[in-house]
Amino acid sequence: MLRWSIEESNRTVEMRALADRSLDPVLPGGSALLDLVDAVLLGAGDGDAARSAVSERFGSGGLVRAAGVIGNFEMMNRLADGVGVPIGPSTLKTEAKLLASLGLDRIAH
């Protein structure tokens, strides 16, 4: 979904910023969104400040949509992990550089 929305909006995003927070994600409001994800999923940082930053940048509706996306991805990942869905060979091949840059190539599939 993220790749599709990036292509549809003709934007560039630095995906390595997901794993290396010293990098600029190049996405407008991307750092605020990453802080929200870290607060929700990792309990890292100041959750109230993260929510406020996203709300200030995208409005209250944007905060609700961001929370919905976080919840949906978390649900899909838990479901896939729970039933043992591996990353398919074609995805491993086409996404090899991205997986390596995020350190996910070390995970056996």
Residue, then its C-alpha position, 0 to 999 in steps of 0.5 A: m500500500l505504501r509503495w502504491s501511494i508513493e508512486e501515485s503521488n509521485r513522491t520520493v520516500e527514504m525507506r531506510a529512515l524506517a530503520d535508521r531514524s537519523l535519516d530524513p524520510v523525505l515524506p512531508g510529516g514523515s518524522a512525526l508519523l514515525d514518532l507516532v508509530d514508535a510511540v504506539l508500537l514500541g512505547a518509545g518517546d512521548g506518546d502525547a507529543a507524537r499524537s499532537a505533532v501528527s494532529e498539528r501537521f495533518g489535523s485531527g482527521g489525519l491523526v485518526r487515519a494514521a492511527g487506523v493505518i498503524g492498527n491495520f498494519e499491526m493486525m495484518n502482521r500479527l495475523a500473517d505471523g500467527v498463521g505462518v505466512p512467509i514472504g514469497p520468493s518473488t517478493l524476496k527477489t524483487e525487494a532484496k535491496l529494500l530488505a537488506s537496507l532495513g536489515l530484514d534479509r537476516i530473517a529466514h523465510 
